Amino acid sequence: MGDLASPAATARLAVVPLGATEQHGPHLPLGTDTAIAVALAEGLVATRGDAVVAPALPYGSSGEHAGFPGTLSIGQDALRLVLLELARSWDGPMLFVCAHGGNAEPLAAALHELPDARGWTPTFSGDAHAGHVETSLMLALAPEHVGAAREPGNAAPLAELLPAMRAGGVRAVAPNGILGDPTRASAAEGRELLARAIADLVAFTADWLDP
């Protein structure tokens, strides 16, 4: 949408990718979550004639990654306000496609005040951060940005790690920033994950706007 002139920006539905700028281990780019959110949003819009992908929001609530180089966080309160203002400025429904778990609470809080907006987050089974899932997705989307030196991190279930993470962030449980094991990730699996997620997103949007 950022490349359109104003008279051409007449789509009914604005799809806003919500990402983050944060560490994803030593092998994935800081913009991993944003890249995934954009790919999902583009996959949805390709199936609809009434939607447009808005410029992605590359900053989110990433306090759990504090202390790692490159992480930029605007916090939960600021993110909630940004989402509110974005949706209120659009003359029509708005869908936030969120690919960063830290954005979930401020997104939910904003949606309580936005009757014409919805939020959607993909559900990927497997590890939690910069591991097999996200590395596979990035191998499918931007293999040139995936480093060859992949190393395993802390692969314990996220529920077991949360108490320590709440106290000391990701660094307290994974000094390399990885929650999972990216060593066997593949582009083929990434493409399958993307296809399934986009299909779920298409169905979600149809249930909302095309009852």
N, C-alpha and C positions, 0 to 999 in steps of 0.2 A: 504493500500500500504506500510505502514511503516514496516510491517512484512515480506515483500517480499525481496528476494535476487534480485540483479540488473538484471540478465538474465530473471527473471520472470516478470519484470515490463515492459511488451511490449504492454499494452493496447493502443488503439488509443486515447481514450478520458480520460483525467484526470478531475475528479470531485472534486473540492475543497470546503469543507464546510467553510463558513465564519460566525464566531460567535462573541462573546464578553465575557469579564469577568467583570460583573457589577452587582450592586444590583438589585434584583427582589423582593423587599419587604421583610418582615420578614419570609416568608414561602417558597420561591423558592430559589434554589441554584444560585450562581453567574454564573455558566456555562450554564444557561438555554438556551440562544440563540445558543450556540455551540451544545448542545445536540439535539436541534430541527433541526439545519442545517445538522448534521451528519445523523439523521434519514431520512431526505428527500433525501440526497445524496445516502444513502444505498438503499432506496426504488427505486430510479432510476436505479442504477447499477444492481440491482437484475433483471431488465427487459432487460438488454443489455449484449451482449457478448463481446463488444468492449470497455468497460469502467471500470475504477477502481476508488475507493474512495481514494483520497490523504489524508494525515494527516490534520486534521482540523486546521484552524487558530483561536486560542481562544482569540486573542486580536484584538480590533477594535477601532473605534472612539466613545468613550463613555463620552465625556466631559460633557454632560448634566447630568450625574450622579455623578459628582464630589462632594465630601463632604460626600458621603455614604461609610461606611467601606467596604473594599473588592474590590471596583471598580478599575480596571486597564485599562488605555487608552493609545494608541500610537498616537492618533490624525489623522487627515485626510491626511496630507502630507505624513507621514510615511507609512500609510496604502496604499496609492496610489502607492508609490514606491515599497512596498513589493509585491503588486499584479502584477505590471509590471514585476518585476524580476522573479516571479514565472512562469508567462505565457511564458516569453521569454526563460526560461530554459527547457521547455517541448517541445519535438519534436512531436507536434500534437496539436489538438484543446484542449482547456481547458474551463471548465464550472465552474463558481463560483456560489455556492448555498448559498445565503445570508439570514440569519434569524435575522439580527439586522438592524433596520432602520437607525441608525447613520452611517452605512457603505455605504449608498446609493450614496452619492455624490462622495467620493473617488473612489468607484467602477465604477461609470459612467465615471469619468475622466480618469481612467486607460483604460477602454474599448475603448475610443477614439483613443488610440495608439496601440490597440491590435486587428488586423483584424481576428485572429484565435481564439479569446476568446469571450465568452458571459457571461452574468450575469443573474441570475433569483432569484426573491424574491417572496415568497408566499404571496397571498392576503387573509387575514383572516378578515372577517367583525366582528365588535364588538369592544371591548375596546383595549387600546393601549399598556399597559405594566404591566405585572405581575398580570393581572386581570383574567377574565373568560377564555379567549382564551388560554393564555400561561399556566395557571394552569391546564386546561383540557388536554392540550398537554403533560405536564409533568406527570400528573396522568396516562396517557396512556404509557408514555415512562419509567418513573422512579419513581413510586409512593413512593418508600422508601425514596426519597429525597424531598418529598413535606411535609411541616410542617402542623400540624393540626390546628394551630392558624391562620386561614385566616381571614383577616379583609378587609372591603371595603376601597377603596381609593377615589381619585377624578375621578368620572365617567363622567365628562363633555366632550363633543366632543373635540378631539385633536386640531382642528382648533381654538377653543376658548382659549385653554391653551397655544398655541405656543408663543404669544407675551410675556407672563410672563416667560415661560420656556427659551426663548432666553435671557432674562435679568438675570434670576436667577437659571436656571436649573430646574430639576424635583423637587428638594426640595422646590422650591418657590410655587409650586402648590399642592404638595402631600408630606407632611412631612414623611409619611410612605413608600414613594417610589412607590406606586401603582397608576396606572392610569386605573381605572376600578374596578370591583367587583368580586373577586374570590370565593365568599362564596357558589355559586351554581355550581361550576365547577365539571365536571365528567370525568372519564376515558373513558366512552362510547362515549361522545362527542369528546374527544380528538382523539380517534381512527378514528372517521368519518372525522374529520378535516384533519388528516394526510393522510387518503386514498384519499380524494379529491385533496389535494395539490400534492401528488405524481403523481396522474393521470395527473394533469395539467403540472407538470414538465416533465413527460414522453412525453406528446404531444409536448411541447415546444422543447425538444431536438430532437424529430423526425422531426419536421418541419425544424430545423436547419441543421441536419446532414443527414437526409434520405429523401430528397425532391423527 
